[in-house]
Amino acid sequence: MRSNRRFGADLVAADKVRAKKILVKTGWGQGTIGEFRYLWKDVNAGYIAENLLEAVNWIIKK
């Protein structure tokens, strides 16, 4: 069983230091968006990417 404490922790940390927040749907990301969204309900992801390549392309265009 996975610990739910890790879901969204990186987004919360990024929010605290005012960094850009990108959620990648692969790996843990899918659970972070759905089942564990309540853990980071006060944080908005700046971008939600389907995969790492899409996230990288978004960063480059910024």
C-alpha positions as MATLAB code, in Angstrom:
seq = 'MRSNRRFGADLVAADKVRAKKILVKTGWGQGTIGEFRYLWKDVNAGYIAENLLEAVNWIIKK';
ca = [
       0.000    0.000    0.000;
       1.250    3.457   -0.907;
       1.534    6.211    1.664;
      -0.771    9.064    0.731;
       1.536   11.619    2.368;
       3.755   11.793   -0.708;
       0.943   12.668   -3.118;
       1.115   16.362   -3.908;
       3.967   17.036   -1.477;
       6.154   18.402   -4.271;
       3.384   20.778   -5.365;
       2.898   22.031   -1.814;
       6.670   22.549   -1.416;
       6.863   24.393   -4.741;
       3.976   26.610   -3.685;
       5.712   27.513   -0.416;
       8.777   28.801   -2.271;
       6.669   30.333   -5.068;
       8.140   28.073   -7.736;
       6.324   27.096  -10.915;
       4.255   24.005  -10.335;
       3.918   21.300  -12.965;
       2.046   18.073  -12.363;
       3.012   15.218  -14.677;
       0.271   12.584  -15.033;
       2.666    9.635  -15.327;
       3.804    7.730  -12.239;
       2.317    9.153   -9.034;
       0.707   12.050  -10.892;
      -2.528   10.320  -11.814;
      -3.302    9.506   -8.169;
      -2.304   13.004   -7.167;
      -4.910   14.492   -9.507;
      -7.744   12.191   -8.493;
      -7.842   10.236   -5.292;
      -5.405   12.431   -3.342;
      -6.318   15.899   -4.634;
      -7.596   16.823   -1.159;
      -3.989   16.757    0.125;
      -3.081   19.809   -1.960;
      -6.522   21.386   -2.366;
      -5.224   24.899   -1.642;
      -2.513   24.693   -4.334;
      -3.043   25.148   -8.062;
      -0.709   23.447  -10.483;
       0.552   25.911  -13.050;
       0.432   23.218  -15.695;
      -0.697   19.603  -15.908;
       1.307   17.595  -18.440;
       0.506   14.193  -19.902;
       4.183   13.156  -19.752;
       7.658   14.472  -18.984;
       8.346   15.563  -22.560;
       5.231   17.724  -22.566;
       6.303   19.267  -19.242;
       9.777   20.035  -20.591;
       8.338   21.624  -23.733;
       6.069   23.798  -21.574;
       9.061   24.955  -19.505;
      11.087   25.785  -22.618;
       8.243   27.851  -24.075;
       7.914   29.838  -20.847;
];
